[in-house]
């Protein structure tokens, strides 16, 4: 059965427009509350959010929905998404919720659910919650209505957990670190943690106003952070996204390393230390072919999944692997966390710098990338460009031209109304032609 509201990372869309309305958020809260409240005992949910203005609206609506079914609500205020996963388990909650649209602009928002084990919900759980939306959700009796209260130490609990992942006795003394928090959920937490560990901290993107999350900053726009690295003579830059579950790393020259390079570093170093379970890294179909070749040269495997960190985590759990992620910067280390954690991944990179004594520039380029091109085409509600005969023909032609010389991946985004066209080939001229032709066909179908 197809999901109507849940995408690859929760329910997401334009804030205050269907389905991301206060009414829908209240229904989702009630449906999730009814689904997870199995008996008459007290049950609880933790709710975190990023810094979007609409977060206040959704926080209140979700609280109303959950309490109406008898769930007690613990409000965490702005915290990173991985903090919600951690606190769901450590506070013995039955469900966790993060209100965020991650790397999207301020006018979007989303609702992500975590189960009692701290992992994002399975497709089956999401379908069950969606099914409840079409029913008359039974409210709690008046004397069983839930209570809500603010929890003010959530980010400190999370911070202590993250700091504990550094090797015993290691500090960040002597490192100057630019930390770009994207004016998002980690704007207080990340600089505090780095300073407490001994780093000299240069903060960027730490002045949220409800509208500037991910705007000219963060992991999707590293220009400001790169300029700060050079201007301040920093050793490294760490760029988080709006909910701090992904990262890009900058070396001392301001050059950027994506999630593939960071995963390559971690996979090989963990394998050398006999820490990499299963001899494999789990990544998505978007990861560069160069990463796969790098791992193969070290006797390691790349296990590919569909796009979305939840699918990476599902494969990791099914196969007993402990390292995975996405090129976009989601790095999942299940020895420490239940979901992608940008700050945690950044600390692992800093630990590698301290342990090796090498500059960031010696660590961020683990392999030569195969030329890769990604272009997005926006479409309107109701349009189905991938069903268009001309688009299908263009894709088939592109696949034929790339056969034996590269690969093509066309997909509909699970978080935005975009068709993503990605191709890889060492023949850069062919690469440009193929992507251009497919994009042109999709644009024509959406005109």
C-alpha positions in Angstrom: 0.0 0.0 0.0 1.4 3.5 -1.0 1.8 6.0 1.8 -0.3 9.2 1.3 1.5 11.6 3.7 4.8 10.0 4.8 7.8 10.5 2.5 11.3 9.3 2.9 11.7 11.3 6.1 8.3 11.9 7.8 5.6 14.2 6.6 6.9 17.3 4.9 5.7 20.3 2.9 5.0 24.0 2.8 4.1 25.2 6.3 0.4 26.2 6.7 -0.5 24.5 3.4 -2.0 21.0 3.2 -0.8 18.6 4.4 1.5 20.6 6.7 -1.3 22.4 8.6 -2.0 22.7 12.3 -5.1 20.6 11.9 -3.2 17.8 10.2 -0.5 18.0 12.9 -3.1 17.6 15.6 -4.6 14.6 13.8 -1.1 13.1 13.4 -0.4 13.6 17.1 -3.7 11.9 18.0 -3.2 9.1 15.6 0.3 8.4 16.8 -0.8 8.7 20.4 -3.6 6.2 19.9 -1.2 3.9 18.0 1.5 3.9 20.7 -0.8 4.1 23.8 -1.4 0.4 24.1 -3.0 0.3 27.6 -4.2 2.6 30.4 -0.8 3.2 31.9 0.9 6.6 31.6 2.6 7.0 28.3 4.9 9.8 27.1 6.2 11.4 24.0 9.2 13.7 23.6 8.9 16.5 21.0 11.8 18.5 19.6 12.0 21.2 16.9 14.3 23.3 15.0 14.2 27.1 14.7 11.5 27.7 12.1 8.7 30.1 13.0 6.1 27.5 12.1 7.6 25.2 14.7 5.6 26.9 17.5 2.4 26.2 15.6 3.2 22.5 15.0 4.5 22.0 18.5 1.2 23.2 20.0 -0.9 21.2 17.5 1.0 18.0 18.1 0.7 18.5 21.9 -3.0 18.9 21.6 -3.3 15.7 19.6 -1.1 13.6 21.8 -2.6 14.8 25.1 -6.1 14.2 23.7 -5.3 10.5 23.6 -3.8 10.4 27.0 -0.1 10.8 26.2 2.1 13.0 28.4 4.2 15.4 26.4 7.8 16.4 27.1 8.8 19.5 25.1 12.5 19.8 24.4 12.5 23.1 22.5 15.2 23.5 19.8 17.4 20.4 19.7 19.1 18.4 16.9 17.2 15.5 15.4 19.6 12.9 16.8 18.9 14.3 20.3 15.2 13.3 19.9 16.2 9.7 19.0 18.5 9.5 22.0 16.1 11.1 24.5 13.2 9.0 23.3 15.0 6.0 24.7 16.8 7.6 27.7 13.6 9.2 29.0 11.6 6.0 28.4 9.2 7.6 26.0 6.9 5.6 23.8 7.4 7.8 20.8 9.6 10.8 19.8 8.8 13.6 17.3 11.1 16.1 15.6 9.5 19.1 13.9 11.9 20.0 11.1 12.3 20.1 7.4 16.0 19.5 7.7 17.9 21.3 5.0 14.8 22.9 3.4 14.0 26.7 3.5 12.2 28.2 6.4 8.8 28.1 4.7 8.8 24.3 4.7 8.4 22.1 7.7 8.1 18.5 8.6 7.2 16.0 11.3 9.5 13.0 11.9 8.6 10.1 14.2 10.8 7.9 16.3 9.8 4.7 17.9 10.5 3.7 21.5 13.8 2.2 20.4 15.0 5.6 19.2 14.9 4.6 15.5 12.7 6.2 12.9 9.5 4.4 12.3 9.2 1.6 9.8 7.0 1.8 6.7 4.5 -0.5 8.5 4.2 1.8 11.5 3.7 4.8 9.2 1.0 3.1 7.3 -0.7 2.1 10.5 -0.7 5.7 11.6 -2.0 6.9 8.3 -4.8 4.4 8.4 -5.9 5.9 11.8 -6.2 9.3 10.2 -9.2 8.0 8.2 -11.0 6.9 11.3 -12.6 8.5 14.3 -9.8 8.5 16.7 -10.9 7.6 20.1 -10.0 10.3 22.7 -9.0 9.6 26.2 -11.6 10.0 29.0 -11.5 13.4 30.5 -9.6 12.3 33.7 -7.0 10.6 31.5 -6.1 13.6 29.3 -2.3 13.9 29.1 -0.1 16.6 30.6 2.6 18.7 28.9 5.7 20.2 30.3 9.0 21.7 29.1 12.2 19.8 29.6 15.1 22.3 29.8 18.1 20.0 30.1 17.5 17.9 26.9 20.4 19.5 24.9 22.7 19.1 27.9 21.9 15.4 28.1 22.5 15.0 24.4 25.8 17.0 24.7 27.2 14.8 27.3 26.4 11.7 25.2 28.1 13.2 22.2 31.2 14.2 24.1 31.6 10.7 25.5 32.2 9.4 22.0 35.7 10.8 21.8 38.5 8.4 22.8 39.1 8.5 26.5 41.4 11.3 27.5 41.3 13.1 24.1 40.5 16.8 24.0 40.3 19.2 21.1 42.9 21.5 22.6 44.9 23.3 19.9 42.3 23.1 17.2 40.5 26.1 15.9 37.1 25.0 14.5 34.6 27.0 12.5 31.1 25.5 13.3 28.3 26.5 11.0 24.9 25.7 12.6 22.7 26.9 9.7 20.8 29.1 12.1 19.1 25.8 13.1 18.5 23.4 15.9 22.2 23.1 17.0 22.9 26.8 17.2 23.5 26.6 21.0 24.5 23.0 21.4 27.3 22.6 18.8 29.4 25.6 19.8 29.0 24.7 23.5 30.1 21.1 23.0 33.2 22.0 20.9 34.3 24.7 23.4 33.8 22.3 26.4 36.1 19.8 24.6 38.8 22.4 24.4 38.5 23.8 20.8 38.8 27.4 19.9 35.4 28.0 18.3 34.4 30.3 15.5 30.6 30.2 15.3 28.7 30.8 12.1 24.9 30.6 11.6 24.0 31.0 15.3 21.5 33.8 15.1 18.1 32.2 14.2 15.2 34.5 13.7 12.6 32.0 12.5 13.2 32.7 8.8 16.9 32.4 8.2 17.4 28.6 8.8 19.7 27.2 6.0 19.8 30.6 4.3 23.2 31.2 2.9 24.7 28.9 5.5 24.9 25.3 6.7 25.7 22.1 4.8 23.9 23.1 1.7 25.7 26.5 1.3 29.2 26.3 2.8 30.5 29.6 1.3 30.2 31.7 4.5 31.9 29.0 6.6 34.6 28.5 4.0 35.3 32.2 4.1 35.4 32.1 7.9 37.9 29.2 7.9 40.3 31.2 5.7 39.8 34.5 7.4 40.3 33.1 10.9 43.1 30.7 10.0 41.0 27.8 11.3 42.1 24.2 11.1 38.8 22.9 10.0 35.2 23.8 9.4 32.1 21.8 10.3 28.8 22.7 8.5 25.6 21.3 9.8 22.1 21.5 8.3 19.0 22.9 9.9 18.3 19.9 12.2 22.0 18.9 12.6 21.6 15.4 11.3 24.0 15.9 8.4 27.4 17.5 7.9 29.9 18.8 5.4 33.6 19.1 6.4 35.9 21.9 5.2 39.7 21.7 5.3 42.0 24.5 6.3 41.8 26.0 2.7 38.0 26.0 2.7 37.7 23.0 0.4 34.7 20.9 1.1 34.4 17.1 1.7 31.0 15.5 1.3 29.6 12.5 3.2 31.2 10.0 0.8 34.7 11.2 1.7 33.9 11.2 5.4 32.5 7.7 5.2 35.6 6.5 3.4 37.8 7.8 6.1 35.7 6.3 8.9 35.3 2.9 7.1 39.0 2.4 6.5 40.1 3.6 9.9 37.5 1.5 11.7 38.4 -1.5 9.6 42.1 -1.1 10.6 41.0 -0.9 14.2 38.8 -4.0 13.8 35.7 -1.9 14.5 33.9 -2.1 11.2 31.2 -4.8 11.6 30.5 -7.0 8.6 33.4 -5.6 6.6 31.0 -3.2 4.9 29.8 0.3 4.7 26.1 1.0 3.9 25.3 3.9 1.6 22.7 4.8 -1.0 22.6 4.6 -4.7 23.7 8.3 -4.8 27.2 7.6 -3.4 30.0 8.1 -5.9 31.5 5.1 -7.7 34.9 6.3 -6.5 33.8 5.4 -2.9 33.0 1.9 -4.0 36.3 1.5 -5.7 38.1 2.8 -2.7 36.5 0.4 -0.4 37.1 -2.5 -2.7 40.8 -1.6 -2.8 40.8 -2.0 1.0 39.0 -5.3 0.9 35.7 -3.8 2.1 32.2 -3.8 0.6 29.7 -1.1 -0.2 26.1 -2.1 0.5 23.8 0.2 -1.5 20.2 1.1 -0.5 17.5 3.4 -1.7 17.8 7.1 -1.0 17.0 8.2 2.6 18.9 7.7 5.8 16.0 5.6 7.2 16.7 3.0 4.5 20.4 3.0 5.3 19.6 2.4 9.0 17.2 -0.4 8.1 19.9 -2.2 6.1 22.4 -1.6 8.8 20.2 -3.2 11.4 19.2 -6.1 9.2 22.8 -6.9 8.3 24.4 -6.1 11.6 26.5 -3.3 10.2 27.5 -0.3 12.3 28.5 2.4 9.8 26.5 3.9 7.0 25.3 7.2 5.5 24.6 9.3 2.5 26.7 11.5 0.2 24.6 14.5 1.5 26.2 14.2 4.9 24.0 11.9 6.9 26.5 9.7 8.8 25.0 6.9 10.9 27.1 5.2 13.5 24.9 2.8 15.4 27.5 2.2 18.1 26.6 5.7 19.2 23.3 6.9 17.8 20.1 5.7 16.1 20.1 8.2 13.2 22.4 10.5 11.3 24.2 12.9 13.6 26.3 15.7 12.0 28.0 16.9 15.1 28.9 13.3 16.2 30.4 12.7 12.8 32.3 15.9 13.0 33.8 14.9 16.3 34.9 11.6 14.7 36.7 13.6 12.0 38.3 15.9 14.6 39.4 12.8 16.6 41.1 11.5 13.4 42.9 14.8 13.0 44.2 14.6 16.6 45.1 11.0 16.4 47.0 11.2 13.1 48.5 14.7 13.6 47.6 15.4 10.0 45.8 18.6 8.7 42.3 18.3 7.5 43.4 18.6 3.9 45.3 15.3 4.3 42.1 13.5 5.5 39.2 15.0 3.4 40.3 13.5 0.1 40.3 9.8 0.6 39.6 8.9 -3.1 39.2 10.3 -6.5 35.6 11.0 -7.4 34.2 9.7 -10.7 32.7 12.8 -12.3 29.1 13.0 -11.2 26.3 15.5 -12.2 23.1 16.1 -10.3 20.3 18.4 -11.5 16.9 19.0 -10.1 13.7 19.8 -11.9 10.7 21.2 -9.9 7.2 20.1 -10.8 3.8 21.2 -9.7 1.2 19.3 -7.7 -0.6 16.7 -9.9 2.1 16.5 -12.4 3.7 13.1 -13.1 6.6 13.8 -15.5 8.2 10.4 -15.1 5.1 8.9 -16.6 5.4 11.0 -19.8 6.3 9.0 -22.9 8.9 11.5 -24.1 10.6 11.5 -20.7 10.7 7.7 -20.6 12.2 7.7 -24.1 14.9 10.2 -23.1 15.8 8.1 -20.1 16.0 4.9 -22.1 18.2 6.6 -24.7 20.5 8.0 -21.9 20.8 4.6 -20.3 21.8 3.1 -23.7 24.5 5.8 -24.2 25.9 5.3 -20.8 25.9 1.5 -20.9 29.3 0.2 -19.9 30.5 3.8 -19.5 28.6 5.0 -16.4 25.3 5.0 -14.7 22.1 7.0 -14.6 19.7 7.5 -11.7 16.3 9.2 -12.0 14.1 9.6 -9.0 11.4 11.6 -7.5 12.5 13.3 -4.3 10.8 12.1 -1.1 11.1 15.5 0.6 10.5 18.1 -2.1 8.5 18.4 -5.4 11.6 17.6 -7.4 12.8 15.2 -10.0 16.4 14.4 -9.4 18.6 13.5 -12.4 22.0 12.1 -11.5 24.6 10.5 -13.7 28.2 9.3 -13.4 30.8 8.8 -16.1 34.5 9.3 -16.6 33.6 10.8 -20.0 32.6 14.3 -18.8 31.3 15.4 -22.2 29.0 12.4 -22.4 27.9 13.1 -18.8 26.9 16.7 -19.6 25.0 15.6 -22.7 23.1 12.8 -21.0 22.0 14.8 -18.0 21.1 17.8 -20.2 18.9 15.8 -22.5 17.0 14.1 -19.6 16.6 17.4 -17.8 15.3 19.1 -20.9 12.7 16.3 -21.5 11.5 16.6 -17.8 11.3 20.4 -18.1 9.2 20.1 -21.2 6.9 17.7 -19.5 6.4 20.1 -16.6 6.1 23.3 -18.6 
